[in-house]
């Protein structure tokens, strides 16, 4: 079992009503974190988090990064103590 810190901004923060939370995962995978969050926060979180066509993390206007700034995908492995930031992308870059 590992523990990760989830940090929410913008629309993610609106859905969760919190800026961050600590989550325990049985398996150290982004897929499990996504499952926990969609179960906990419902359809609005799932619509924002998961691409319905691919069942991967949504890349349309959203961004999920680890504490080193690396973009995360559904099959990525997370480290114990990792911080995952859930953000809405902005135009430009």
C-alpha positions as CSV (number, residue, x, y, z in Angstrom):
1,X,0.0,0.0,0.0
2,X,1.2,3.5,-0.8
3,X,0.0,7.0,0.0
4,X,-0.2,9.8,-2.5
5,X,-1.2,13.5,-2.2
6,X,-3.8,14.7,-4.7
7,X,-3.8,18.5,-5.4
8,X,-6.7,20.1,-7.1
9,X,-7.0,23.3,-9.0
10,X,-9.7,25.0,-11.1
11,X,-12.6,22.7,-12.1
12,X,-11.1,19.8,-10.1
13,X,-11.2,21.9,-6.9
14,X,-14.8,22.9,-7.7
15,X,-15.8,19.3,-7.8
16,X,-13.9,18.1,-4.8
17,X,-14.5,21.3,-2.7
18,X,-10.9,20.9,-1.3
19,X,-7.5,21.9,-2.5
20,X,-5.8,18.6,-1.6
21,X,-6.2,15.3,0.1
22,X,-4.1,12.2,1.0
23,X,-5.2,8.9,-0.7
24,X,-4.0,5.4,0.0
25,X,-3.7,3.0,-2.9
26,X,-3.5,-0.7,-2.8
27,X,-1.5,-0.7,-6.0
28,X,0.8,2.1,-7.0
29,X,-1.0,2.9,-10.3
30,X,-2.6,6.0,-11.7
31,X,-5.5,3.8,-12.8
32,X,-6.3,3.0,-9.2
33,X,-6.1,6.7,-8.2
34,X,-8.5,7.6,-11.1
35,X,-10.9,4.9,-10.0
36,X,-10.9,6.0,-6.4
37,X,-11.5,9.7,-7.4
38,X,-14.3,8.9,-9.9
39,X,-16.0,6.6,-7.3
40,X,-15.7,9.3,-4.6
41,X,-16.7,12.3,-6.6
42,X,-19.0,10.9,-9.2
43,X,-20.0,11.6,-12.8
44,X,-18.7,15.1,-12.9
45,X,-15.2,13.9,-11.9
46,X,-15.3,11.0,-14.3
47,X,-16.3,13.3,-17.2
48,X,-13.4,15.6,-16.4
49,X,-10.8,12.9,-15.6
50,X,-11.5,10.1,-18.1
51,X,-11.8,10.2,-21.9
52,X,-14.9,8.2,-22.8
53,X,-13.5,7.1,-26.1
54,X,-10.1,5.8,-24.9
55,X,-10.8,5.2,-21.2
56,X,-7.4,6.9,-20.6
57,X,-6.9,10.1,-18.7
58,X,-8.5,13.0,-20.6
59,X,-6.0,15.1,-22.5
60,X,-8.5,17.6,-23.8
61,X,-8.0,20.7,-21.6
62,X,-6.7,18.8,-18.6
63,X,-3.3,18.0,-17.2
64,X,-2.1,15.5,-14.6
65,X,1.5,15.8,-13.4
66,X,3.7,14.3,-10.7
67,X,5.9,16.2,-8.3
68,X,8.7,16.4,-10.9
69,X,6.4,17.9,-13.5
70,X,6.1,14.7,-15.6
71,X,2.8,14.3,-17.3
72,X,0.9,11.2,-16.1
73,X,-1.1,8.6,-18.0
74,X,-3.5,6.0,-16.9
75,X,-0.9,3.2,-16.9
76,X,1.8,5.1,-15.0
77,X,3.2,3.8,-11.7
78,X,3.2,6.2,-8.7
79,X,5.7,6.3,-5.9
80,X,4.9,6.3,-2.2
81,X,4.6,9.9,-1.1
82,X,4.1,11.2,-4.6
83,X,2.1,14.4,-5.2
84,X,-0.2,14.3,-8.2
85,X,-1.6,17.7,-9.4
86,X,-4.9,17.8,-11.3
87,X,-5.1,20.9,-13.4
88,X,-7.1,22.4,-16.3
89,X,-4.8,23.4,-19.1
90,X,-4.8,26.9,-20.5
91,X,-4.3,28.0,-24.1
92,X,-0.8,28.8,-25.3
93,X,2.2,27.2,-23.8
